[in-house]
Amino acid sequence: MPSSSIYDSLRLAAGYAYARPPVHRHMIEAMRQYVGATGRFRLVLDIGCGAGLSTAALEPFSVRVVGIEPVPAMLTYSKLVAPRSQFLVGQAERLPFAAATFDLITAAGSLNYADLGLFLPEAGRVLASGGLMVIYDFSEGRRLHESDRLARWFAEFQRRYPPPPDYDLDVRGLSYEQSGLRLEGYRDIAVPVRMSLDSYVPYVMTETSVEAAIARGVPESDIRAWCSATLQEVFGGRALDVLFDGYIAWAKRA
């Protein structure tokens, strides 16, 4: 990931640290079930850890966790979010660790920004024999079980505030074998998180589409006011199960 990016924002770092729902925790719990992990991992590396929420989700199941993040601003609140973890500024393509160091590597929505031709050999190098690499990601919370109200609202939200360009990554087609890795499994997963208007508005304000709009000169207060007013009809004064659609894939060091 380049050193200058939309994530080089203290506003976004604070939002990721304190306004994002606990989806990472659900994903890690599901991952442990899928891979049959019943004990604690000795040493874990979290690639592209952002503000530290993905790292914090690993702490209950690990003796030691290290988060590495290429954008320094995103680490501003990381020690408050994950106090038992260590954080480093660095890149996935050049991991500053000795060979065969980690029992588990995780990457939560960060590989879309990495040079995979460089990262995968590095992952294979720093994983211990028999170690796991877990790749997971999830979409925005834009769907409800019982209606399409939130989906329709989110489509209008993205029309008003288009997200920065990105690209889809099918992790099932990566060249694992060339890096001494073997893809073991893949699961689609939908994580329901109970949210109200008061929790959803701060969350949606952390979307990169909002950061991009602010960078274009749109007042943050205007975006928040529009979201709050138009989401009233979606939530209707109730807490609802918002669905975050995602996947989990895991590969083993041969």
Secondary structure as the mmCIF struct_conf table of DSSP 4:
data_model
#
loop_
_struct_conf.conf_type_id
_struct_conf.id
_struct_conf.beg_label_comp_id
_struct_conf.beg_label_asym_id
_struct_conf.beg_label_seq_id
_struct_conf.end_label_comp_id
_struct_conf.end_label_asym_id
_struct_conf.end_label_seq_id
BEND BEND1 SER A 3 SER A 5
TURN_TY1_P TURN_TY1_P1 ILE A 6 TYR A 7
HELX_RH_AL_P HELX_RH_AL_P1 LEU A 10 TYR A 18
TURN_TY1_P TURN_TY1_P2 ALA A 19 ALA A 19
BEND BEND2 ARG A 20 ARG A 20
BEND BEND3 PRO A 22 PRO A 22
HELX_RH_AL_P HELX_RH_AL_P2 VAL A 23 VAL A 35
TURN_TY1_P TURN_TY1_P3 GLY A 36 GLY A 36
BEND BEND4 GLY A 39 GLY A 39
STRN STRN1 PHE A 41 ILE A 47
TURN_TY1_P TURN_TY1_P4 GLY A 48 GLY A 48
TURN_TY1_P TURN_TY1_P5 GLY A 50 GLY A 52
HELX_RH_AL_P HELX_RH_AL_P3 LEU A 53 ALA A 56
TURN_TY1_P TURN_TY1_P6 ALA A 57 LEU A 58
HELX_RH_3T_P HELX_RH_3T_P1 GLU A 59 PHE A 61
STRN STRN2 SER A 62 GLU A 69
BEND BEND5 PRO A 70 PRO A 70
HELX_RH_3T_P HELX_RH_3T_P2 PRO A 72 LEU A 75
TURN_TY1_P TURN_TY1_P7 THR A 76 TYR A 77
HELX_RH_AL_P HELX_RH_AL_P4 SER A 78 VAL A 81
BEND BEND6 ALA A 82 ALA A 82
TURN_TY1_P TURN_TY1_P8 PRO A 83 ARG A 84
BEND BEND7 SER A 85 SER A 85
STRN STRN3 GLN A 86 VAL A 89
STRN STRN4 GLN A 91 GLN A 91
TURN_TY1_P TURN_TY1_P9 ALA A 92 GLU A 93
STRN STRN5 ARG A 94 ARG A 94
BEND BEND8 PHE A 97 PHE A 97
TURN_TY1_P TURN_TY1_P10 ALA A 99 ALA A 100
STRN STRN6 PHE A 102 ALA A 108
BEND BEND9 GLY A 109 GLY A 109
HELX_RH_3T_P HELX_RH_3T_P3 LEU A 111 TYR A 113
BEND BEND10 ALA A 114 ALA A 114
HELX_RH_AL_P HELX_RH_AL_P5 LEU A 116 VAL A 126
STRN STRN7 LEU A 127 PHE A 138
BEND BEND11 GLY A 141 GLY A 141
STRN STRN8 ARG A 143 LEU A 144
BEND BEND12 HIS A 145 GLU A 146
BEND BEND13 ASP A 148 ASP A 148
HELX_RH_AL_P HELX_RH_AL_P6 ARG A 149 ARG A 160
BEND BEND14 TYR A 161 TYR A 161
HELX_LH_PP_P HELX_LH_PP_P1 PRO A 162 PRO A 165
HELX_RH_3T_P HELX_RH_3T_P4 VAL A 171 GLY A 173
BEND BEND15 LEU A 174 LEU A 174
HELX_RH_3T_P HELX_RH_3T_P5 GLU A 177 SER A 179
TURN_TY1_P TURN_TY1_P11 GLY A 180 GLY A 180
STRN STRN9 LEU A 181 MET A 195
HELX_RH_AL_P HELX_RH_AL_P7 LEU A 197 VAL A 204
TURN_TY1_P TURN_TY1_P12 MET A 205 THR A 206
BEND BEND16 GLU A 207 GLU A 207
HELX_RH_AL_P HELX_RH_AL_P8 THR A 208 ALA A 215
TURN_TY1_P TURN_TY1_P13 ARG A 216 GLY A 217
HELX_RH_AL_P HELX_RH_AL_P9 GLU A 220 PHE A 235
TURN_TY1_P TURN_TY1_P14 GLY A 236 GLY A 237
BEND BEND17 ARG A 238 ARG A 238
STRN STRN10 LEU A 240 ARG A 253
#
